[in-house]
Amino acid sequence: METNCKFYELDLEAQKEAEEMATLFPLGLTGDEEVAYIEYMREQKSVDDPFANCGPFCKYFQSGNGYPGEYVYYCCANGNEHIIYVDFVESEII
């Protein structure tokens, strides 16, 4: 997956950890089935995907709690700090 974000920087530790997890918990698909599944998931991505510009395993892509009931995804690259998406967790505020 490519990204057009000029602030993208690969986090090698996160990538290595994800690869280790993938070996521990495989999808259960054969090689061709896995490729077809990945292509299918790429096609299903919404045009309004807020994470479309974020590359995989970016050092600057962070997430955490915001105000009560919010889970925030944000970029923390110097000069590009901004909120990407806010997920509301209703069970925390009810």
BAZA-457067 format. One line per field, with one value per atom (N, C-alpha, C): residue number from 0; residue in three letters; chain; atom name; x, y, z. Coordinates in nm, 3 decimals, padded with zeros to 5 digits. Example, Ala and Ser with C-alpha at 12.3 -4.5 7.8 and 13.67 -1.06 7.14 Angstrom:
BEGIN
seke <- c(0  0  0  1  1  1) $
mardren <- c(ALA  ALA  ALA  SER  SER  SER) $
zaba <- c(A  A  A  A  A  A) $
dofi <- c(N  CA  C  N  CA  C) $
east <- c(01.319  01.230  01.320  01.285  01.367  01.290) $
north <- c(-00.569  -00.450  -00.330  -00.225  -00.106  00.003) $
up <- c(00.780  00.780  00.780  00.708  00.714  00.787) $
This chain:
BEGIN
seke <- c(0  0  0  1  1  1  2  2  2  3  3  3  4  4  4  5  5  5  6  6  6  7  7  7  8  8  8  9  9  9  10  10  10  11  11  11  12  12  12  13  13  13  14  14  14  15  15  15  16  16  16  17  17  17  18  18  18  19  19  19  20  20  20  21  21  21  22  22  22  23  23  23  24  24  24  25  25  25  26  26  26  27  27  27  28  28  28  29  29  29  30  30  30  31  31  31  32  32  32  33  33  33  34  34  34  35  35  35  36  36  36  37  37  37  38  38  38  39  39  39  40  40  40  41  41  41  42  42  42  43  43  43  44  44  44  45  45  45  46  46  46  47  47  47  48  48  48  49  49  49  50  50  50  51  51  51  52  52  52  53  53  53  54  54  54  55  55  55  56  56  56  57  57  57  58  58  58  59  59  59  60  60  60  61  61  61  62  62  62  63  63  63  64  64  64  65  65  65  66  66  66  67  67  67  68  68  68  69  69  69  70  70  70  71  71  71  72  72  72  73  73  73  74  74  74  75  75  75  76  76  76  77  77  77  78  78  78  79  79  79  80  80  80  81  81  81  82  82  82  83  83  83  84  84  84  85  85  85  86  86  86  87  87  87  88  88  88  89  89  89  90  90  90  91  91  91  92  92  92  93  93  93) $
mardren <- c(MET  MET  MET  GLU  GLU  GLU  THR  THR  THR  ASN  ASN  ASN  CYS  CYS  CYS  LYS  LYS  LYS  PHE  PHE  PHE  TYR  TYR  TYR  GLU  GLU  GLU  LEU  LEU  LEU  ASP  ASP  ASP  LEU  LEU  LEU  GLU  GLU  GLU  ALA  ALA  ALA  GLN  GLN  GLN  LYS  LYS  LYS  GLU  GLU  GLU  ALA  ALA  ALA  GLU  GLU  GLU  GLU  GLU  GLU  MET  MET  MET  ALA  ALA  ALA  THR  THR  THR  LEU  LEU  LEU  PHE  PHE  PHE  PRO  PRO  PRO  LEU  LEU  LEU  GLY  GLY  GLY  LEU  LEU  LEU  THR  THR  THR  GLY  GLY  GLY  ASP  ASP  ASP  GLU  GLU  GLU  GLU  GLU  GLU  VAL  VAL  VAL  ALA  ALA  ALA  TYR  TYR  TYR  ILE  ILE  ILE  GLU  GLU  GLU  TYR  TYR  TYR  MET  MET  MET  ARG  ARG  ARG  GLU  GLU  GLU  GLN  GLN  GLN  LYS  LYS  LYS  SER  SER  SER  VAL  VAL  VAL  ASP  ASP  ASP  ASP  ASP  ASP  PRO  PRO  PRO  PHE  PHE  PHE  ALA  ALA  ALA  ASN  ASN  ASN  CYS  CYS  CYS  GLY  GLY  GLY  PRO  PRO  PRO  PHE  PHE  PHE  CYS  CYS  CYS  LYS  LYS  LYS  TYR  TYR  TYR  PHE  PHE  PHE  GLN  GLN  GLN  SER  SER  SER  GLY  GLY  GLY  ASN  ASN  ASN  GLY  GLY  GLY  TYR  TYR  TYR  PRO  PRO  PRO  GLY  GLY  GLY  GLU  GLU  GLU  TYR  TYR  TYR  VAL  VAL  VAL  TYR  TYR  TYR  TYR  TYR  TYR  CYS  CYS  CYS  CYS  CYS  CYS  ALA  ALA  ALA  ASN  ASN  ASN  GLY  GLY  GLY  ASN  ASN  ASN  GLU  GLU  GLU  HIS  HIS  HIS  ILE  ILE  ILE  ILE  ILE  ILE  TYR  TYR  TYR  VAL  VAL  VAL  ASP  ASP  ASP  PHE  PHE  PHE  VAL  VAL  VAL  GLU  GLU  GLU  SER  SER  SER  GLU  GLU  GLU  ILE  ILE  ILE  ILE  ILE  ILE) $
zaba <- c(A  A  A  A  A  A  A  A  A  A  A  A  A  A  A  A  A  A  A  A  A  A  A  A  A  A  A  A  A  A  A  A  A  A  A  A  A  A  A  A  A  A  A  A  A  A  A  A  A  A  A  A  A  A  A  A  A  A  A  A  A  A  A  A  A  A  A  A  A  A  A  A  A  A  A  A  A  A  A  A  A  A  A  A  A  A  A  A  A  A  A  A  A  A  A  A  A  A  A  A  A  A  A  A  A  A  A  A  A  A  A  A  A  A  A  A  A  A  A  A  A  A  A  A  A  A  A  A  A  A  A  A  A  A  A  A  A  A  A  A  A  A  A  A  A  A  A  A  A  A  A  A  A  A  A  A  A  A  A  A  A  A  A  A  A  A  A  A  A  A  A  A  A  A  A  A  A  A  A  A  A  A  A  A  A  A  A  A  A  A  A  A  A  A  A  A  A  A  A  A  A  A  A  A  A  A  A  A  A  A  A  A  A  A  A  A  A  A  A  A  A  A  A  A  A  A  A  A  A  A  A  A  A  A  A  A  A  A  A  A  A  A  A  A  A  A  A  A  A  A  A  A  A  A  A  A  A  A  A  A  A  A  A  A  A  A  A  A  A  A  A  A  A  A  A  A  A  A  A  A  A  A) $
dofi <- c(N  CA  C  N  CA  C  N  CA  C  N  CA  C  N  CA  C  N  CA  C  N  CA  C  N  CA  C  N  CA  C  N  CA  C  N  CA  C  N  CA  C  N  CA  C  N  CA  C  N  CA  C  N  CA  C  N  CA  C  N  CA  C  N  CA  C  N  CA  C  N  CA  C  N  CA  C  N  CA  C  N  CA  C  N  CA  C  N  CA  C  N  CA  C  N  CA  C  N  CA  C  N  CA  C  N  CA  C  N  CA  C  N  CA  C  N  CA  C  N  CA  C  N  CA  C  N  CA  C  N  CA  C  N  CA  C  N  CA  C  N  CA  C  N  CA  C  N  CA  C  N  CA  C  N  CA  C  N  CA  C  N  CA  C  N  CA  C  N  CA  C  N  CA  C  N  CA  C  N  CA  C  N  CA  C  N  CA  C  N  CA  C  N  CA  C  N  CA  C  N  CA  C  N  CA  C  N  CA  C  N  CA  C  N  CA  C  N  CA  C  N  CA  C  N  CA  C  N  CA  C  N  CA  C  N  CA  C  N  CA  C  N  CA  C  N  CA  C  N  CA  C  N  CA  C  N  CA  C  N  CA  C  N  CA  C  N  CA  C  N  CA  C  N  CA  C  N  CA  C  N  CA  C  N  CA  C  N  CA  C  N  CA  C  N  CA  C  N  CA  C  N  CA  C  N  CA  C  N  CA  C  N  CA  C  N  CA  C  N  CA  C  N  CA  C  N  CA  C) $
east <- c(00.084  00.000  00.089  00.058  00.134  00.059  00.132  00.071  00.128  00.047  00.097  00.125  00.129  00.156  00.306  00.345  00.487  00.550  00.468  00.517  00.530  00.490  00.492  00.633  00.645  00.772  00.742  00.802  00.777  00.831  00.748  00.787  00.822  00.951  00.997  00.958  00.958  00.921  00.774  00.687  00.544  00.521  00.593  00.579  00.625  00.737  00.789  00.690  00.633  00.536  00.412  00.364  00.247  00.276  00.395  00.432  00.439  00.491  00.495  00.354  00.265  00.127  00.059  00.090  00.030  00.073  00.196  00.240  00.172  00.142  00.075  -00.074  -00.135  -00.278  -00.304  -00.273  -00.292  -00.440  -00.466  -00.604  -00.669  -00.591  -00.647  -00.679  -00.620  -00.643  -00.517  -00.535  -00.419  -00.361  -00.247  -00.180  -00.268  -00.331  -00.417  -00.542  -00.599  -00.717  -00.684  -00.566  -00.525  -00.507  -00.445  -00.427  -00.563  -00.654  -00.788  -00.862  -00.848  -00.913  -00.859  -00.728  -00.667  -00.714  -00.720  -00.768  -00.916  -00.994  -01.135  -01.150  -01.073  -01.081  -01.039  -00.940  -00.899  -01.011  -01.081  -01.192  -01.308  -01.326  -01.438  -01.416  -01.293  -01.266  -01.353  -01.411  -01.499  -01.418  -01.481  -01.417  -01.396  -01.482  -01.474  -01.386  -01.295  -01.209  -01.118  -01.133  -01.050  -00.903  -00.872  -00.734  -00.667  -00.731  -00.682  -00.541  -00.506  -00.373  -00.268  -00.309  -00.214  -00.154  -00.024  00.043  00.049  00.075  00.082  00.202  00.182  00.287  00.359  00.283  00.342  00.379  00.499  00.544  00.458  00.395  00.322  00.173  00.123  -00.018  -00.038  -00.114  -00.135  -00.284  -00.318  -00.458  -00.462  -00.575  -00.591  -00.722  -00.746  -00.869  -00.865  -00.979  -00.996  -01.083  -01.182  -01.281  -01.357  -01.426  -01.503  -01.595  -01.583  -01.664  -01.601  -01.479  -01.412  -01.285  -01.263  -01.135  -01.083  -00.967  -00.917  -00.799  -00.802  -00.691  -00.631  -00.499  -00.438  -00.297  -00.252  -00.115  -00.035  00.084  00.166  00.298  00.305  00.426  00.445  00.567  00.598  00.557  00.470  00.421  00.296  00.250  00.132  00.037  00.043  -00.040  -00.187  -00.267  -00.410  -00.486  -00.614  -00.701  -00.747  -00.738  -00.780  -00.923  -00.956  -01.089  -01.120  -01.246  -01.290  -01.400  -01.380  -01.478  -01.546  -01.678  -01.752  -01.791  -01.761  -01.791  -01.904  -02.028  -02.145  -02.151  -02.101  -02.109  -02.030  -01.933  -01.855  -01.924  -02.023  -02.086  -02.231  -02.283  -02.422  -02.427) $
north <- c(-00.117  00.000  00.124  00.216  00.339  00.453  00.556  00.673  00.798  00.902  01.026  01.129  01.087  01.176  01.203  01.331  01.364  01.347  01.327  01.308  01.161  01.071  00.927  00.879  00.803  00.740  00.602  00.500  00.362  00.333  00.271  00.225  00.077  00.048  -00.089  -00.182  -00.131  -00.214  -00.256  -00.164  -00.196  -00.295  -00.278  -00.369  -00.509  -00.519  -00.650  -00.717  -00.639  -00.693  -00.745  -00.672  -00.715  -00.842  -00.853  -00.974  -01.094  -01.074  -01.182  -01.225  -01.128  -01.160  -01.235  -01.199  -01.266  -01.412  -01.442  -01.581  -01.659  -01.592  -01.658  -01.681  -01.585  -01.591  -01.573  -01.675  -01.662  -01.652  -01.598  -01.585  -01.719  -01.824  -01.955  -01.972  -01.887  -01.894  -01.942  -02.004  -02.042  -01.916  -01.926  -01.811  -01.734  -01.804  -01.737  -01.678  -01.750  -01.700  -01.574  -01.572  -01.455  -01.333  -01.352  -01.242  -01.191  -01.281  -01.243  -01.167  -01.213  -01.148  -01.006  -00.990  -00.858  -00.763  -00.811  -00.728  -00.690  -00.787  -00.760  -00.651  -00.660  -00.561  -00.423  -00.416  -00.287  -00.227  -00.311  -00.262  -00.214  -00.274  -00.240  -00.112  -00.062  00.060  00.173  00.243  00.355  00.469  00.544  00.663  00.766  00.763  00.858  00.807  00.717  00.659  00.767  00.799  00.904  00.866  00.737  00.690  00.668  00.711  00.683  00.737  00.849  00.907  00.852  00.775  00.720  00.592  00.583  00.462  00.360  00.235  00.131  00.151  00.133  00.140  00.275  00.383  00.517  00.551  00.606  00.646  00.756  00.835  00.952  00.928  00.813  00.781  00.730  00.805  00.771  00.767  00.710  00.708  00.707  00.751  00.752  00.818  00.823  00.882  01.034  01.090  01.235  01.275  01.356  01.390  01.263  01.262  01.142  01.098  00.972  00.918  00.927  00.978  00.991  00.906  00.845  00.779  00.845  00.908  00.995  00.932  00.941  00.900  01.029  01.045  01.171  01.152  01.256  01.260  01.350  01.306  01.386  01.428  01.426  01.469  01.619  01.659  01.800  01.882  01.977  02.061  02.007  01.889  01.829  01.773  01.828  01.778  01.807  01.702  01.720  01.593  01.610  01.496  01.437  01.306  01.238  01.189  01.133  01.076  01.066  01.085  01.070  00.965  00.861  00.755  00.778  00.786  00.810  00.678  00.667  00.546  00.583  00.555  00.597  00.533  00.413  00.346  00.418  00.502  00.576  00.701  00.750  00.875  00.857  00.738  00.714  00.677) $
up <- c(00.000  00.000  00.000  -00.088  -00.097  -00.032  00.004  00.062  -00.004  -00.010  -00.066  00.043  00.166  00.278  00.284  00.278  00.279  00.417  00.521  00.657  00.695  00.603  00.635  00.664  00.773  00.807  00.865  00.810  00.849  00.989  01.071  01.204  01.193  01.187  01.165  01.279  01.402  01.517  01.509  01.473  01.461  01.347  01.237  01.125  01.164  01.234  01.278  01.374  01.466  01.561  01.489  01.389  01.312  01.235  01.179  01.106  01.199  01.321  01.420  01.460  01.477  01.512  01.397  01.274  01.159  01.152  01.196  01.196  01.309  01.421  01.532  01.506  01.436  01.408  01.259  01.179  01.034  00.997  00.879  00.831  00.806  00.785  00.755  00.608  00.525  00.381  00.311  00.195  00.114  00.052  -00.011  -00.071  -00.167  -00.263  -00.361  -00.296  -00.199  -00.129  -00.050  00.012  00.090  00.000  -00.116  -00.211  -00.258  -00.289  -00.334  -00.222  -00.100  00.013  00.033  00.026  00.043  -00.067  -00.190  -00.301  -00.282  -00.235  -00.208  -00.102  00.005  00.112  00.063  -00.025  -00.082  -00.165  -00.241  -00.322  -00.236  -00.119  -00.032  00.047  00.049  00.125  00.074  00.165  00.131  00.072  -00.017  -00.073  00.037  00.137  00.248  00.363  00.333  00.435  00.495  00.624  00.683  00.693  00.682  00.694  00.559  00.450  00.315  00.291  00.350  00.329  00.424  00.522  00.619  00.565  00.570  00.526  00.638  00.603  00.707  00.797  00.926  01.027  01.030  01.021  01.025  01.169  01.188  01.321  01.380  01.295  01.342  01.359  01.322  01.338  01.481  01.558  01.699  01.728  01.842  01.886  02.037  02.090  02.235  02.274  02.403  02.455  02.442  02.403  02.399  02.515  02.487  02.590  02.627  02.740  02.778  02.663  02.627  02.520  02.382  02.374  02.245  02.240  02.125  02.097  01.971  01.979  01.875  01.801  01.668  01.583  01.528  01.539  01.500  01.446  01.377  01.326  01.417  01.458  01.547  01.482  01.347  01.277  01.297  01.326  01.347  01.226  01.246  01.138  01.070  01.111  01.050  01.156  01.276  01.383  01.353  01.349  01.328  01.363  01.394  01.423  01.291  01.278  01.157  01.169  01.285  01.302  01.452  01.488  01.626  01.628  01.707  01.724  01.859  01.858  01.981  02.046  02.175  02.253  02.348  02.304  02.381  02.520  02.534  02.664  02.772  02.734  02.832  02.884  02.811  02.851  02.896  02.885  02.925  03.072) $
